[in-house]
Amino acid sequence: MIAAAYDLSAFGQDPWWLMVLKAVGIFAFLVLTVLVAIYAERKVLAWMQMRVGPNRLGPAGILQSLADGIKLALKEGITPAGIDKPIYLLAPVIAVVPAIMAFAVIPFGPQVSIFGTQTPLQLTDLPVAVLYILAVTSVGVYGIVLAGWSSGSTYPLLGGLRSTAQVISYEIAMGLTFAAVFLCAGTMATSGIVDAQYGIWYLFILLPSFVIYVTSMVGETNRAPFDLPEAEGELVGGFHTEYSSLRFAMFMLAEYVNMVTVSALAATMFLGGWHAPWPLNMWDGANSGWWGLLWFVLKVWGFLFFFVWLRATLPRLRYDQFMNLGWKVLIPVALVWVMVVAGVRQLRNDGFEFQTLTLVVLGLIVSMIVVVAVRSLVRPAKTHRPSAVAPSEPPPFDPFAGGYPVPPLPGQRVSSKEVHDA
């Protein structure tokens, strides 16, 4: 059975000034969220590591992010010799713009009244909105690759190549998790996916998809413990080593905007979007008016806190562990789970009404398999140590054995007879 097309007639009817207002509002929301997220990350990391954190600029240091931005803007923009200048200058723009464009189809809330005009809290929607997000965010990696290649330096090039491998590995698993959501919702429109979760969130009936997506989104955004394209231990600063001033700031902006984008997509696909959580959804007005915007922002900040928590908790993975996790665990499990969801959906179409319970039970089983596989993959293998044997007494050292006196090495001793003869 093919699901009917979702009704998107509410979109595309806004006057031009309202579309401009929505676009400006989305841009302002992203920029302000990045400023607050940088400050919040530094304070939360300090709290988790028993430090003070920013506390100088403004009350409790709340102006620290703004001061950092001004400092970067006033720094001298250095252009190294031997670069491919057009691509070098264009790479930061390519990294930032796609992350912002993805928010065009993210639903922030239900229909509200803005200056007397009824409109959904969403810039626009498409029948293939989620595929649009995947396509646009995939373009962002070109900014990283081109930045490393155009810098004319070895370490930035290696960082850009690593980022390419990460995106290829983890976007496959991410796309497969979306396929399970499409099967349950019957649409690829983001507003339709949110409406399909009115009764129960897909977090509960598609738990393996949620686990795989959360893992993939951390790898997609190059955040710890998957921040290998900018691993300072072996790549200095990574792909942006040769950048300074506002060009460097644009890469930092792209990273944090990408964090907000994947967090918003996770809330939309698995946490009911702008729908109120239980038990607040028992209130009749919880999902009406501007309340939906509040629930949506709280869910996004929950994922942003999760990013910070991971950074403070887990060490960086080795590159082979990271690639094995993507290709040997996430992608095979995601493929199997999509087949399971498709089978359960077909049984539902045939008249068997046990879809939710079946997916919950199977989802718990598959999620436990993923956790065990990840743990065995990341945890270092146990080495069998030889049984303890009493150390044997080293033979006496003869300093004149070669005809010339030499000093003893550590652990060697000179017999008293040889010392007496000397």
N, C-alpha and C positions, 0 to 999 in steps of 0.2 A: 504494500500500500504506500503510495506517495503522498506525503503531507501537503496540504494546501499552502499556497504562497501566503506569507505573512503580510498583513495589511500595512503598507507604508504611506498611506494617503495623507497622514498628518504632517509629513515632511515635505519640504519644498514649497510650502505655502506662505512662509514668512516674508514680510516686506524687507527691502534691502537694508534698512537701518537696523532692523532686529538681527539680521544675519551678521552684520558688522559688529553689533554689540556682543553677540555670542562669541564670535571669533576673538575679539579683544578680551572678553572675560576669560576664555580658556587660556589665552596666552598669559594674562595676569595671574591666573590661578597657578599655572605651572611655574612661573618665575618666583612668585611668593613662596610656593611650596618648596622649591629648591633652596631658597634662602633660609627658610625655617628648618628644612631637613638637615642642612649642613651644620647649623648650630645645634640642633637636637642630637645629631649623631655624635658630635664632640662632647656634649654634656653627658649623654647616656654612656658612651665609652669611658669617660672619666669616672662616672658613678660605678660602673661595673669593675673598673680597675683600681678603685679607691684613690682617685686623683681629684683635683679641683676642676679642671677644664676651664673654658673661657670665663673670665670674671672681671675683666677690666673695662671694656667698652660698653657703656650703657648699664642699666640695672641687670645684675646677674649675667653680664656679658652678652645681652641679646643683640647688640649691634656688631658683633664680631664678624658675622658673615658679610654684612654690608661693608665693613672696613676692609676685609680681604678682597672684595670685588673692586673697591676703589684703588687699593694698593696694586692689584694686577693691571688695572687700567692705566695707572701712572708709570708702570715699569716700561723700560725701553724695549721695543719690539725688535729683537735681533733676528736677522735673516742670514742663516749660515751660507757659506760659499759652497758651490757644487750641488745645489738643489735644483729640482725641476720646479721653478717658481710658480707658474700658474696652478699646478696641481697642489703644490705645497700650501698656497693661500686658499684654495678652494676646499681642501679636505676638512677643516673644522666646520665649514658651512654644511657640507654633506652629512657630517655626523649629527648636527643639531636639528636641521630642518625636518627629516623624516620622523624623529621622535615626537616633535610637536604636531605634525600632520596626522599622526595616528589617533590623536584625541578628537578628531572631527566626528567619529562615529561612536564615541563612548557616551552612553546615557548617564546623565548626572541626576535625573529625577523624573517625576511624572509631568503631566501638563500643568503649567502654572500660568498666571496672568502677569505679563510684563507690560506696564504702561497701557493696560486695557486690552492687550492682545493675547489670546490664548495660544500657547506654544509649548511643545515639549522641551524639557531641559536637555537638549541634545542638538548639536549643530546640524547634523544630517544623519541619514541611515541608508544602507544599501542592502539589497537582497544577499550580497556576499560580503557583508561588512567585515567579518572576521578575517576573511581571505585578504581583504584590503589592508588590514592591520599587519598581517604577516608579510605581505609584499612590501609595504612601506618601511617597516622596521628592518627588513632584510637589506634595504638600500643603505641604512646607516652604517653597516660594517664596511662599505666601500670607503667611507671617510677615514676609518681607522687603517685600512689596508693602504690606501693612497698616501696617507700621512707617513706611514713607515717607509713606503717605497720612494716617495719624493724627497725624503730627508737626506738621501745620499749617505746613510750611515748603516752599519751592520746591525746594531742592537734594535733600532726602531723597525728595521725590515723584519727581523725575527719576531718582534712583538706583533706586527701586522699580520704575518703569516699564522701565528698562533691564534689570533682572533678569528681569522678565516676558518681555521679548522674547528674552533669552538662553535661558531655559528652553524656550520654545516652539520656538526654532530648533534647539537641540541635543538635546532629548529625542526629536525625530522621528528624527534620525540614530542616536541611541543605541538606540531601539526597533528600528530596521531591522537593526542589528548583532546584536541578540538573536534576531531572526527567523532569521538564518543559523545561529546556534547551535542553535535549536530543531529546525531541519531536520536537522542532523547528529546531534544527541543523541536525537531522537525523544521528548523530554519537556521540560516546563517546570519540573519539580521540580529544585531546586538540587542535592540529593543525587544525583539521577539524572544530571545534567549532569557532576558530578564523577566518578561511576562510569564514564560513557561515555568519559572521557579517560584511562582506565587505561593504554592502550597508547601513545597519542600525544596530546599537548596540542593544543587547537584553535588555539593561537598559530601553529602551523606550517601547518595546513590551512585556516585562516580568517584569514590575515594581514591582508587589507584590513579585515575586521570589527574586528580588534584595533587597527589604526591609527586607524580612525574612532572607536572607543569611547574610546581614550585621549585623543584630541583633544576628544571630547564631554565626557568626565568633568572635564577641566580647565575647560571653559566652564561646566559645570553647577555647579561648586563656586565659581565667581567668583574663581578664583585667577589670578595672573599667568601669562602675558601677557593673560589675559581678565578681569582684575579691573575691568571697566568700571563696574559698579554702585557702586563706591566709589573712583572715579578722583579723587584729591584735586586734580588739576590743574584740573578744571572743575566738580566736584561737592562740593568740600570733603571730607567723610568719607563721603558717600553716604547710604544709607538709614538709617544709625544715627547721624547727626550729632547728633540731639537726645537721645541716650541716654547715661546715665552709670551708674556704680556696677555693681551686679550685673546690671542689665538689659543694659548694654553687654557684660558678660562672657558673658552667655548667647548673644549673637550670635557672639562669638568661639568659644565652645564648639560652637555649631551648625556653624560653618565647618569646624572641625577634625574634628568627628565625621563630617561629610559627606565629608571627605577620606578618613577611615578606611573609611567605608561603600563609596564607589566603588572604593577600592583592594581591599577584600575581595571585591567583586563582580567586579572584573577578574581577580583570582586564581582565583575560582570558575569563571568562564565561559571563561577562556582559558589559564590556567596550571595546570590540573589540580587546583585546590583544595588539599586537604591532602596530595595525593600527593607523594612525594619526587622531587626533580629527578634527572636523570641526572648522574653514574653512581651516586648513592646508592640509586636504586631497584633496583639490581642486588642489594642486600642484602635477604635474605628478610624481615627484621623492620622494614624502613624504613617500610612503610605500615601498621604495626600498633601498637596501644596508643597511648600519648601522643606518639609521635614525629610523628604527623600534625599535632598542634597546633603543634609547632616549625616545621615546613615552612610551614604556613599563615601564621604570624606573620612569618616571614622574607620571604615573598612580599609581604605587606602593607607591610612596612617598605621593601621595594625600591621600591614605587610611591610611598610617602611621600617617599623620597629624590628620586625623579623630580620630584615637585612642587617641592621646594626647589631642585633643579638648574635647573628652568625659570625660577623666580623670580630666580635669580642670573644667568641667562644672557640672557634675551630681554627686550626693551623692550615696553611695553604697545602693543597694536595700536590703530589708530584704530577708531572704532565702525563705520564703513562697511566697513572691511576685515574686521572680525569677523563682521558679518552676511553679507557676501558669501561668506565661508568656509563658513558654515553652510548657506546656501540654494543657493549656486551650485556648491559642490564636494562637501561631505560628503553631503548628502541625495541628489543625483543618483547619485553613485558608490555609495552604500549600496543604492539601489534596483536599480541594474544588478547589483551583486554578489549580492543576494538572488536575483535571477532566474537568475544563473549557478549558484549553489549548488542551487537547486531543480531546474534542468535536469540537473545532475550527479547529484543524488539520484534523479531519475526514471530516468536511465540505469542506475544501480545496481540499482534495483528491477526493471528489465528484464533484468538478468543480466550487465551489463557491469561487471567488477570492476577498475576503474581509478580509483576515486573519489579516493583520497588523492593520487596523483601528479597527477591533473588539477587538483585544487583547489590544490595547492602551486604548480604552474606558473602557472595563471591568477591566483592570489593575488599572486604576485610581480609580474606584469605590471600588475595593477590598483593595487597599492601604489605602484609607480613612477609611475603616472599621477597618483595622489593627491599624491605628493611634488612632482612637477613643477608640478601645478596650484596647490598651496599656495605654492610658491616664487614662481611668476609673479604670484600674487595679492598676496602680502605685499610683495615687493620693489618699490621705487619705480620707476616707468617712467623710462627714459633720456630725457633732453631733449637735443635737438641744439643745441649751443652754436654761435653764429656764429663764423666764422673770425676769428682775431686780426687786427685792423687797427690800424695805428699811430695813436695819438690825435692828432687835429688840434689845431693851436694855437688856443686860445680867442681871440676878438677882444679888442682892448684895451677896457678899462673906462673910461668917462667919468663921473666922479663928479658932474659938473655938468650931465648931460644933461637932467634934469628941472627945472633952475633952482635946485635946492637940493643942497648937497653931502651925499652918502650914502656909508657905508663899503662896500668891496667884499665880495662874497660869497665863500665858499671856492672857489678855482679861478680867480677873476678877478684880474687884475693891472692896475695903473695905469701908463700909459705915462709915460716920463720927461718928455715934452713937457708933458703935462697937469699933472704935479707942478710943473714949472718955471713954467707959467702961473699956477697957483694961488698 
